[in-house]
Amino acid sequence: MPENRMKKPHLLTLDNRRLLTLTGVEDVSGFDEQTINVRLSEMTLVVKGTGLHISKLNLESGDVVIDGSISSLQYLGSSSGSLRSRLFR
């Protein structure tokens, strides 16, 4: 990934494990009822659950709303370092 690319911040709000609201989204690279892959500026967020549905997608503003039974959220890819490396500098 080019170093001169600006990092776009994102905000994640999970309401009662049924409604996920994301900002700072660049793309949705794949989805089905069990898994949705959301590309952020430097990483991918993998949302897993059952009955997942993208109820709002606006890539111009970077907003995504996902509803369903959400069981896990996992970040993949590089960031500014892992949480462990940032905690134990």
C-alpha angles and dihedrals in degrees: 000000000000115000094222092062112112117241110238111211119227135204124208123196120181116190116198091325088284105084126042120188119190133184127187093047119157100182146341104235099186142349147176134158092286105036136030121185113206118189115217125183097279105007146023124251113212113203115196131187143095130293092011116179131178102227096174131024122171112160093179091065093027095238127145130173119194125187132187135077104320115201103169145010119200130181116215127188135029126324130165086299134304121296089249093053091048093049096047104043 
